[in-house]
């Protein structure tokens, strides 16, 4: 069954590496659920010793059944928790994360980028926006350059362990130049911006993430290949950039004295209201060399890709949850003889049918509730990590994400368990003993 599920996941993923990565995630989740489940059972054992006298008969019998068969209970709990956790991650938590990310983007954030503008077309662009009675966006020069050396050491992509860093130094950078730091979404975190009397000096400002990856600091000397010449510049400042603003930003910004004479294209971004589509049409007619990138369409494609990737994992999530439900029923079925014998003895000693039903429901509800609680906790924690480390957005899990796990776990465990073992607790004592 495990091999069949693994093969199905890889086929659904369409990439064996993605499939193996996802399988590894499920294996890690199973181990985590087992460790947490064992800790919970240990806590229940300690709590039972101090609270059993105040609990009802059905509660005490159900809790005793869980603790008497710990391995079986742990198997039920872990299998059910993993399936529920995967399902929560793919539904409620994913929806909460997407909603949090969308809420972090301003309603008037740029949704169009225009690239490949010629320098002489920048005034024409401003006139076009004025004709449509829209504020003219600021355009920025862009020069292509390749990083050759850092502090005299040649840049070798193979020297970097991180694949993203290797790709970064292998390709050309898009450089820009500015006299003043006019970006509201840029913040100097080290060094300072250049003064008016330094505009002709070979100085640059580097984005903090790139600086960290490449080991660049204030004072570092960078050698660049710009067209047909090499230029050495000094890092004057390190900037943090809010990339979620969707504005035009650059990894490296230089003084005008470094790049002003280099061949350049220009780039801009702006927010185009839904009822002003004529502007985009007129822009492309007036400047056929320009390229307009629709950010909304790109985001929709990314969301579609996420949905397709999630579909591969969703298949395994549903199957895992179904398998967890079957584990609950199967383990009860395998222990049916012992259960019937115990029920017969308890009935002989005076336990009522209602008490035995209460004991079984308590056992099933506890297993399902604990599994669902572990699933919700792990899924919520994963959502917090993704929000803070990957998306960099505030994440506030909704009540549905927190409550769905326990409720789903209780429902699945009670239904599957009752179908297997429910009728046994209603039989006469002698019939129970004979059947066992």
Secondary structure, DSSP 8 states (H G I E B T S, - for coil): -HHHHHHHHHHHHSSHHHHHHHHHHHHHHHHHHHHHHHHHHHHHHHHHHHHGGGS-HHHHHHHHHHHHTHHHHHHHHHHHHHHHHHHHIIIIIHHHHHHHHHHHS-TT---EEEEEE-GGGHHHHHHHHHHTT-----EEEEEEEEEEEETTEE--GGG-SSHHHHHHHHS-EEEEE-SS---TTEEEEEE----GGGTTS-EEEEEHHHHHHHT--TT-EEEEEETTEEEEEEEEEEEEE-GGG-----SEEE-HHHHTTS--EEEEEE---TT-HHHHHHHHHH-TT-EEEEHHHHHHHHHHHHHHHHHHHHHHHHHHHHHHHHHHHHHHHHTHHHHHHHHHHHHHTT--HHHHHHHHHHHHHHHHHHHHHHHHHHHHHHHHHIIIIII-------HHHHHHHHHHHHHHHHHHHHHHHTGGGGS-HHHHHHH-
